Amino acid sequence: MTVTTRPAISFDDVRTMVGPKRPDANVCWCLSYRLTSSKENRELVGHARGDRVRALMAEGPPGVLAYDADEVVGWAAVHPRRDTSFARSRTIPHVDDLDVWSVWCIRVRPGHRGQGISHTLLAGAIDLARDAGAPAVEGYPVDNDGATVEQTMAYVGTKALFETAGFTQAAETTSRLAGHPRVLMRLDLRG
């Protein structure tokens, strides 16, 4: 199996990874961090969530998709932090005023997990940010110290995943997810 990543430009492929089985269902669509207003996130229901993703995609790829041949098998959201809820977070600090990009969601389809696809997705997210001129990329994974992370909460990644990709811990946070503390990991892309 050779898995590759591509910028997320196919709405149907993004929907495969983050959309609902029923188009009118109220699911994340990977919007909860992407939107800067929690009010907007609450007010978007049913079809409006998919419509909002389609509108965001018209501005540029909202992340990367992983493919095994032509089958979409994974997703990683990456975008400038200034356009996300992390810009105003009270639990995830700002290290400095650098215009960093954030990676906040890494998902691999069932049946494809345990094959290293999350590593490929994170590398693809880094490449997308670098190609767009990002000076650095941040992630906010859990520091699970090797403990199992509940599958539904594993989307933020683990500190070890980010360390393997060359990130270093830049700050502690006051955020916790699934009983684990989250840390701010950063990869400098300058030079």
C-alpha positions as CSV (number, residue, x, y, z in Angstrom):
1,M,0.0,0.0,0.0
2,T,1.3,3.4,-1.0
3,V,-0.6,6.3,0.7
4,T,-0.1,9.8,-0.7
5,T,-1.6,13.1,0.4
6,R,-3.1,15.8,-1.7
7,P,-4.6,19.2,-0.9
8,A,-8.3,18.8,0.0
9,I,-9.9,20.2,-3.2
10,S,-12.6,17.5,-3.7
11,F,-15.7,18.3,-1.6
12,D,-17.0,14.7,-2.1
13,D,-13.7,13.4,-0.6
14,V,-13.8,15.8,2.3
15,R,-17.4,14.8,2.9
16,T,-16.3,11.1,3.0
17,M,-13.9,11.9,5.8
18,V,-15.8,14.5,7.9
19,G,-19.4,14.6,6.7
20,P,-22.4,12.7,8.0
21,K,-24.0,9.6,6.5
22,R,-27.2,11.7,6.3
23,P,-26.6,15.1,4.7
24,D,-29.1,16.8,7.2
25,A,-27.4,15.4,10.3
26,N,-25.6,17.8,12.7
27,V,-22.0,16.6,12.8
28,C,-18.7,18.4,13.1
29,W,-17.6,18.6,9.5
30,C,-14.3,19.7,11.1
31,L,-15.8,23.1,11.7
32,S,-15.7,23.5,15.4
33,Y,-12.1,24.8,15.4
34,R,-12.1,26.2,11.9
35,L,-14.8,28.8,12.6
36,T,-13.8,31.8,14.7
37,S,-17.2,32.2,16.2
38,S,-18.7,29.5,18.5
39,K,-22.1,31.2,17.8
40,E,-21.7,30.5,14.1
41,N,-20.7,26.9,14.9
42,R,-23.8,26.4,17.0
43,E,-26.1,28.0,14.5
44,L,-24.9,26.0,11.5
45,V,-27.2,22.9,11.4
46,G,-27.9,20.2,8.9
47,H,-27.1,21.0,5.3
48,A,-25.8,24.4,6.3
49,R,-22.7,22.8,7.7
50,G,-21.7,21.1,4.4
51,D,-22.5,24.4,2.6
52,R,-20.1,26.2,4.9
53,V,-17.4,23.7,4.2
54,R,-18.0,24.1,0.5
55,A,-17.7,27.9,0.9
56,L,-14.4,27.6,2.9
57,M,-13.0,25.3,0.2
58,A,-13.6,28.0,-2.4
59,E,-11.1,30.0,-0.4
60,G,-8.5,27.3,-0.6
61,P,-7.9,23.7,0.6
62,P,-8.9,23.4,4.3
63,G,-6.5,20.6,4.8
64,V,-5.1,17.5,3.1
65,L,-6.5,14.1,2.2
66,A,-4.7,10.8,2.2
67,Y,-5.3,8.4,-0.6
68,D,-4.6,4.7,-1.1
69,A,-4.7,4.8,-5.0
70,D,-7.9,6.7,-5.6
71,E,-9.6,5.8,-2.3
72,V,-9.7,8.5,0.3
73,V,-8.5,7.1,3.6
74,G,-7.6,10.1,5.8
75,W,-7.9,13.7,6.6
76,A,-5.9,16.4,8.3
77,A,-7.2,19.9,8.9
78,V,-4.6,22.7,8.6
79,H,-5.1,26.5,8.3
80,P,-3.7,29.8,9.6
81,R,-4.3,30.0,13.3
82,R,-5.7,33.6,12.9
83,D,-8.7,32.1,11.1
84,T,-9.5,29.5,13.7
85,S,-11.0,29.4,17.2
86,F,-7.4,29.0,18.5
87,A,-6.9,32.7,17.7
88,R,-9.0,33.4,20.8
89,S,-8.5,30.3,22.9
90,R,-8.3,30.8,26.6
91,T,-6.8,27.3,27.1
92,I,-4.3,27.1,24.2
93,P,-1.8,29.9,24.6
94,H,0.0,31.9,21.9
95,V,3.7,31.5,22.0
96,D,4.4,34.7,20.1
97,D,2.9,36.8,17.3
98,L,4.2,34.6,14.4
99,D,1.5,34.0,11.8
100,V,1.5,30.2,12.4
101,W,-0.7,27.6,10.9
102,S,-2.6,25.1,13.1
103,V,-3.2,21.4,12.6
104,W,-6.2,20.3,14.8
105,C,-7.7,17.2,13.3
106,I,-6.2,14.0,11.9
107,R,-8.6,11.2,11.0
108,V,-8.0,7.9,9.4
109,R,-10.9,5.8,8.1
110,P,-11.7,2.6,10.0
111,G,-10.0,-0.4,8.3
112,H,-7.0,1.7,7.5
113,R,-5.8,2.6,11.0
114,G,-2.6,1.3,12.4
115,Q,-0.7,1.6,9.1
116,G,1.1,4.9,9.7
117,I,-1.4,7.0,7.8
118,S,-1.6,9.7,10.5
119,H,2.2,10.3,10.0
120,T,1.6,10.7,6.3
121,L,-1.3,13.1,6.9
122,L,0.8,15.2,9.3
123,A,3.6,15.4,6.8
124,G,1.1,16.4,4.1
125,A,-0.3,19.1,6.4
126,I,3.2,20.5,7.0
127,D,3.8,20.5,3.2
128,L,0.6,22.4,2.5
129,A,1.4,25.0,5.2
130,R,5.0,25.3,3.9
131,D,3.9,25.7,0.3
132,A,1.5,28.5,1.4
133,G,4.4,30.4,3.1
134,A,3.6,29.5,6.7
135,P,6.6,30.3,9.0
136,A,5.6,27.5,11.5
137,V,3.0,24.9,12.1
138,E,1.5,24.2,15.5
139,G,-0.5,21.2,16.8
140,Y,-2.3,20.7,20.1
141,P,-2.2,17.0,20.7
142,V,-2.7,15.1,23.9
143,D,0.3,14.1,26.1
144,N,-0.9,10.6,26.7
145,D,2.4,9.2,27.9
146,G,1.8,6.0,25.9
147,A,-1.7,5.4,27.4
148,T,-4.6,4.6,25.1
149,V,-6.6,7.5,23.8
150,E,-10.3,7.0,23.3
151,Q,-10.8,6.6,19.5
152,T,-13.4,9.5,19.3
153,M,-10.9,11.8,20.9
154,A,-7.8,10.7,19.1
155,Y,-8.4,13.2,16.3
156,V,-6.0,15.8,17.9
157,G,-3.1,13.4,17.7
158,T,-0.5,12.5,20.3
159,K,2.6,14.3,21.4
160,A,4.6,11.3,20.2
161,L,3.1,11.7,16.7
162,F,4.1,15.3,16.5
163,E,7.6,14.6,17.9
164,T,8.2,12.0,15.2
165,A,7.4,14.7,12.6
166,G,10.0,17.0,14.1
167,F,7.8,19.2,16.3
168,T,8.9,20.3,19.8
169,Q,6.9,21.3,22.8
170,A,6.6,25.0,22.8
171,A,4.2,25.4,25.7
172,E,1.9,23.8,28.2
173,T,-1.8,24.4,27.9
174,T,-4.7,24.3,30.3
175,S,-6.8,22.2,27.9
176,R,-7.5,18.5,28.6
177,L,-9.1,16.0,26.3
178,A,-10.3,12.5,27.2
179,G,-8.5,12.9,30.5
180,H,-5.1,13.8,29.0
181,P,-3.4,17.2,29.0
182,R,-2.9,18.9,25.7
183,V,0.4,20.4,24.8
184,L,1.3,23.0,22.2
185,M,3.8,21.5,19.7
186,R,5.5,23.6,17.1
187,L,7.6,23.0,13.9
188,D,9.5,26.0,12.6
189,L,9.5,26.1,8.8
190,R,11.8,29.1,8.4
191,G,15.3,28.4,7.0
